Each structure stands twice: as structure tokens, then as C-alpha cells.
Amino acid sequence: APLLFKATGPRALFGDEVQNPAAVPQPAANRMKGSYHWMNERALSVFSVPALAIAFTYGPHPINDMLLGIVLPIHAYMGFQQVLLDYFDARRWPVISRVLRYALAAVTGLSMFGAWRINTTDVGLTGYFSRIWNANKTKAAEQA
């Protein structure tokens, strides 16, 4: 019986196929880099829990708001950095990987600057999110 489909190898999409894997330089093994990164992620996670609990129970406080404005963007940066490392490997996507890493750093810096502006010129992060959370209640009370 003749074959209905010809068996072919996978096609490269967008030039993401490495022709000769032996020609790609491998990075040097470094166990400590991954362990420090993991430890820093856990420390940020452990620190953010009491800071958020204080924000929920105590309410707006300038020191806690400033700490949240630093910890939360860095925590998000580290999480998105892992996503970029997993899905846009620098050996396979050298240009896109570099552009996305710089964009992530820029967005993180802008979010920290925005948090600083809210904390110094407005009601603070906790008060700001409280306003957003209660916007429908305030609108309903004004209309009544």
C-alpha cells in the first residue's frame, strides 16, 4: 500500500532551528547563580506577605507603602525574568531575548517610579488601591 503522507522532519518556524547544536557555545555551569536567584525570590515572597498583611489591617502608612512600591515590582520582575529565560532563550532568540530583557527592566523601572510618585504626591499605594477597590461603593453613595 502506498504511503499517503511523506514523512518529513519538522520545519523551522521564524528561523528558530539550530542547524548544528555542537556549534552553539554552551554557558559554563554555575550552580550558585541559580541557588542565589531562588533564595532571593523566596526572600521577596516571604517579605511581601507581612507587608501586604500590614496594608490590609493597618491601612495606609508611608513606610509600608514605600516598601510595597519597591518589593512588588522587583517580585514581578523576577517572575517575568524567569518566563523570558524559559521561552526566549538567548542562544535561540538572541535579538528578541535582549530586547525583551531591556523592555522588562524599563517597565519595572517605570512601575517603581510610578509607585514612588503615588507615594510622595498622592495618598500612597494602599490608599490608591483602596480608592480603586471601593470606587463602585463611592459612586453608588454619591448617586443616592
C-alpha positions as CSV (number, residue, x, y, z in Angstrom):
1,A,0.0,0.0,0.0
2,P,1.4,3.4,-0.9
3,L,2.1,5.9,1.8
4,L,-0.5,8.7,1.8
5,F,1.9,11.2,3.5
6,K,5.5,11.7,3.0
7,A,7.5,11.6,6.3
8,T,9.4,14.8,6.7
9,G,11.3,16.4,9.5
10,P,10.0,19.3,11.5
11,R,10.1,22.6,9.6
12,A,11.8,25.6,11.1
13,L,9.5,28.5,12.0
14,F,10.9,32.0,12.1
15,G,14.4,30.8,11.9
16,D,14.4,29.2,15.3
17,E,16.1,25.9,14.4
18,V,19.7,25.4,15.4
19,Q,21.4,23.7,12.5
20,N,24.4,22.3,14.3
21,P,23.9,22.0,18.1
22,A,27.6,21.3,18.6
23,A,28.5,24.8,17.1
24,V,26.5,26.6,19.7
25,P,28.7,27.6,22.7
26,Q,27.4,26.3,26.0
27,P,27.5,28.5,29.1
28,A,29.7,27.5,31.9
29,A,27.9,25.5,34.7
30,N,27.2,27.7,37.7
31,R,25.1,26.1,40.5
32,M,25.4,29.1,42.8
33,K,23.7,31.6,40.4
34,G,20.5,29.5,40.4
35,S,20.6,29.0,44.1
36,Y,21.0,32.7,44.9
37,H,18.2,33.6,42.4
38,W,15.9,31.1,44.1
39,M,16.8,32.3,47.6
40,N,16.2,36.0,46.6
41,E,12.8,35.0,45.1
42,R,11.8,33.3,48.3
43,A,13.0,36.2,50.5
44,L,10.9,38.6,48.4
45,S,7.9,36.3,48.7
46,V,8.3,36.0,52.5
47,F,8.8,39.7,52.9
48,S,5.8,40.6,50.8
49,V,3.3,38.6,52.9
50,P,3.6,40.7,56.1
51,A,3.9,43.9,54.1
52,L,0.5,43.1,52.4
53,A,-1.0,42.0,55.7
54,I,0.0,45.3,57.3
55,A,-1.5,47.1,54.4
56,F,-4.8,45.2,54.7
57,T,-5.1,45.5,58.5
58,Y,-3.5,48.8,59.4
59,G,-4.3,50.8,56.2
60,P,-2.1,53.5,54.5
61,H,1.2,54.0,56.1
62,P,4.1,55.8,54.3
63,I,6.9,53.4,55.2
64,N,4.8,50.3,54.3
65,D,3.7,51.9,51.1
66,M,7.2,52.7,50.1
67,L,8.4,49.2,50.8
68,L,5.5,47.8,48.8
69,G,6.4,50.1,45.9
70,I,9.9,48.5,45.9
71,V,9.2,44.9,46.7
72,L,6.2,44.2,44.4
73,P,7.8,45.5,41.2
74,I,11.0,43.6,41.9
75,H,9.0,40.4,42.7
76,A,7.1,40.8,39.4
77,Y,10.5,41.5,37.6
78,M,12.0,38.3,38.9
79,G,8.9,36.2,37.9
80,F,8.8,37.7,34.3
81,Q,12.5,37.3,34.0
82,Q,12.1,33.5,34.5
83,V,9.4,33.4,31.9
84,L,11.7,35.2,29.4
85,L,14.5,32.8,30.2
86,D,12.2,29.8,29.7
87,Y,10.5,30.9,26.5
88,F,13.0,33.2,24.8
89,D,16.4,31.5,25.3
90,A,19.3,33.8,24.4
91,R,21.0,31.1,22.3
92,R,18.0,30.5,20.2
93,W,16.5,34.0,20.0
94,P,19.5,36.4,20.6
95,V,17.9,39.7,19.5
96,I,14.4,39.1,20.8
97,S,15.7,37.9,24.1
98,R,17.8,41.0,24.6
99,V,15.0,43.4,23.5
100,L,12.6,41.7,25.9
101,R,15.0,41.8,28.8
102,Y,15.6,45.5,28.3
103,A,11.9,46.1,28.0
104,L,11.2,44.3,31.2
105,A,13.9,46.3,33.0
106,A,12.4,49.6,31.6
107,V,8.8,48.6,32.6
108,T,10.0,47.6,36.1
109,G,11.8,51.0,36.5
110,L,8.7,52.9,35.3
111,S,6.5,51.0,37.7
112,M,8.8,51.8,40.6
113,F,8.8,55.4,39.5
114,G,5.0,55.4,39.3
115,A,4.8,53.9,42.8
116,W,7.2,56.5,44.1
117,R,5.1,59.3,42.6
118,I,1.9,57.9,44.1
119,N,3.5,57.5,47.5
120,T,5.1,61.0,47.5
121,T,2.4,63.2,45.8
122,D,-0.8,61.3,46.4
123,V,-2.4,59.1,49.0
124,G,0.1,56.2,48.8
125,L,-0.2,52.8,47.3
126,T,-2.5,51.4,49.9
127,G,-4.8,54.4,49.8
128,Y,-4.7,54.3,46.0
129,F,-5.8,50.7,45.7
130,S,-8.4,51.3,48.4
131,R,-9.9,54.0,46.3
132,I,-9.9,51.7,43.2
133,W,-11.4,48.8,45.3
134,N,-14.2,51.0,46.7
135,A,-14.9,53.0,43.6
136,N,-18.3,51.4,42.9
137,K,-19.4,51.9,46.5
138,T,-18.4,55.6,46.4
139,K,-20.2,56.1,43.1
140,A,-23.3,54.5,44.4
141,A,-23.3,56.6,47.6
142,E,-22.9,59.8,45.5
143,Q,-25.8,58.9,43.3
144,A,-28.1,58.1,46.2
